[in-house]
Amino acid sequence: MRKQQLWKPLAASVVLALSASAHAKVSPEEAAKLGNELTCMGGIAAGNEAGTIPPFSGKWLGTPPGIEYTPNVGQHPIDPYPDDKPILEINGQNWEEYKDNLTEGQIALLQRFPDTYRIPVYEGRRDFRYPDEICEIAKKNAVEAELVDGGMGFNGYMGPIPFPIPSGDNQAMQVLSNHNYPYRAFTEQLEMRDLADVSSSGNITWGRTHNATLNVITLPDQIGKPVGEIMAYNDTGTLLPTRDKGKRTVSIEPMNFAQGQRLAWTYNPGTRRVRQLPEYGFDTPAAGTSGKLTIDQDRLMNGSPERYDWELKGKREIYVPANAYRVHEESVSYDDLLTVSHPNPDYLRYELRRVWVLEGSLKDTHRHKYGKRVMYIDEDTWHGVMSDYYDTRGELVNHAILNYYYAYDMSAWQAGTSFYHDLSTGGYVAYNLFQDLEKGPVLNAGGMSPDDFTPAALRRRAH
């Protein structure tokens, strides 16, 4: 019966709190800071005292003046700052001067590849803003939203993040909820996206998938309504490697992981059958990555938080990827980008940003490839932009960066290409590549419905 209910995502019913709620509400007076001394999403609007982080301007909504861009068709991003040059570069010789603003993973890469790895730092830019409607709902969430079931879900309103001003008990889960439920495209389609497993010698094993996502919580007719049961639907098919060609999976993401699990069905061309997966997520290998990435490393962390104890370590000023346009331009070739040991730094852009530091430690009662994960979450967008991963022995084994850019199609930030550096082997995985493809992500074009993500629809497409 429960599975049948999950197929009705557009109902506006509020998920009932079967266990005690964790109150995170702030007063109307505190919420009034949003859009003033705080951005509408809760970031500090002012710059830092040193002047190395600028104040928030929010001067642009959507496509900036002077840029020719056709939305909703998959056009590659266009850099609004084409003349910017690095103001400094952190490398294997000078990194100790900047260590207070680096993560353990960054330092490990600088030490391992002192002659080639570098972090190009640019002037900070905080020029883009969210739509007014999303800001107003975020303020409403600030005074009304609350965690339920120990942070496995929340009661609030769809569209923006639920907790622009984390407060009260369990702030760690509030911050993680903001990362998991941001304002983003309501439909996203990639006819093809590439994945490259780059060995320590520079040899590349290619993966390729196609992907479609329907985000229920940001559907235009659902924005501002109480959260329902379903967060999103997804369809992923494998094109490469050849041995996995034809495999396809549809999945349903619940809003509350205490009351509904992630459901998934897969088609295997070898058996020509569709079957429901007993478990989908956590450290299950991600499609097309040759087993190098886990499903819950997409966007650095996704899905149920249940296997980890989460602790908020506060805020730090860190050099993180930001305004990552150049790396996604259609003029960028894979040959130039995917250099030995790490991606070509010439295409990356880092800025000094205030980030929330969130640490997850694996519970003794659960298993996972990673015993600890430390996420760095941008205060302006609530997206995780970097993560350091540790094995179950406590050894740092992976450093990941996710290159976000403000997508003009949706007036919000889009997850672009990410890089996962294997500190054990010296190789890395480049995930969600589309630079060398005719189209990038097609955002907010619509044309999807929940009926496209059923086992029956999977059978039709697979055959």
Buried (B, 14 or more C-beta within 10 A) or exposed (E): EEEEEBBEBBEEEBBEBEEEBBEBBBEEEBBBBBBEEBBBBBBBBEBBEEEBBBEBEBEBBBBBEEEEBEBBEBBBBBBBBEEBEBEBEBBBEEBEEBEEBBBEBBBBBBEBBEEBBBBBBBBBBBBBBBBEBBBBBBBBBBBBBBBBBBBBBBBBBBBBBBBBBBBBEBBBBBBBBBBBBBBBBBBBBBBBBBBBBBBEEEEBBBBBBBBBBBBBBBBEEBBBBBBBBBBBBBBBBBBBBEEBEBBBBBBBBBBBBBBBBBBBBBBBBEEEEBEEBEEBBBBBEBBBBBEBBBBBBBBBBBBBBBBBBBEBEEBBBBBBBBBBBBBBBBEBEBEBBBBBBBBBBBBBBBBBBBBBBBBBBBEEEEEBBBBBBBBBBBBBBBBBBBBBBBBEEEEBBBBBBBBBBBBBBBBBBBBBBBBBBBBEEBBBBBBBBBBEBEBBBBBBBEEBEBEBBBBEBBBEEBE
